[in-house]
Amino acid sequence: LTVPVNQLRVTAHHPEHYLVIFSQPAHHVNAVRRGSIRVDGAAFNIAPWHEHDHAVFD
């Protein structure tokens, strides 16, 4: 997965450890399709996210 650093943003996000926002939809699709990536020897699981994933509806 080759994504230029200026094409994504990583931020802390509760309850997940982090949230990655991709500028290009194709980069997002490729990352989710892979399911995980390895950066400097550390493995990161990748899953799709939606704002309603942890929502509570009354």
Secondary structure, DSSP 4 states (H G I P E B T S, - for coil): ----GGGEEEE--SSSS-EEEESSHHHHHHHHHH-EEEETTEEEE-----TTTT----
